[in-house]
């Protein structure tokens, strides 16, 4: 099998793997954190701390929206992979299409998904500094744990994008492929 075909196949498999991880693990974990935030806001509501309730409620809705953004990014990547083919196109166009699919996925992961989650962790950090939260060790501990988990997810999204950017197909220079094909044909 040609090395460029192997690179394309590997790129498709890597995109599928990252997108599946986002859907199967990351989104599930984010919805679990949504449930935990809801529990914390209900506890703050019972203790009549309206400001913390509003902050936790807003964080919960924002996190659900972030999970939707991540799920959409994963589904778009999977759809893009389904549309990639090595048949009927020239080598250069095929490689460029695969590189483009990876670039698009990286941009969404590192810009839309990661940035939205970073904003959310900042919002939770502000809630963690509220007098009510500082005075309730149990609530603070649980909220800190959720905050730390989300920070880990931010790093995870960056690492996924970094893994994709370092894929071997990204190192293939497509500018000389047409020239090499012409030279090879002329020498044959």
C-alpha positions, 0 to 999 in steps of 0.5 A: 500500500502506498505511504500516502494511502496509509497516511490518509487511512491513519488520519481518518482513524485518528479523527474517528478516535478523537471524535468518538472519545468526545462523544462517548467520554467527554460529553457524558462526563460534562452532563454528569457535571451538569447534574452535580452543579444542579445538586449544588444549586439546589443546596444553595437554594435551600440555604437561601443564597440567591447569588450562588444559586444564579451563578450555579444555574448559569454555569449549569446551562452554559456547560450543557451548551458547551457539551452540545458544542463539543458533540456537534464538533465530534459529529461534524468531524465524523461526517467529514471523515465519511466524505473523505475518499482516496478513490477518484481524486488526485493524490494532491487533492486527497491529501489536501482534503485529509489535511483540511479535515484535521485542520478544521477539527483542530480549530473547532476543538481549540477555539470553540470547545476549549474556549467555551470551557475555559470561560466556564471554569473562570465563572466557577472560580468566581463562584468559589470566591463568594462568601457563602461558598467560602463559609460552606466547606462541603459545598466549596470542596465539591464545587472545587472538584468540579472546577478542577475536573473541567480544567482537566477537560480544557487541557484534554481538548488542547491535547486532542487538538495537538495530537491531531496537528502532529499527525503524520499527514500534516507533514506531507508537503502537497505543493510538490506532488504534481511536479513529482508525478509529472517527473515520474511519468516523464522518466518512465 
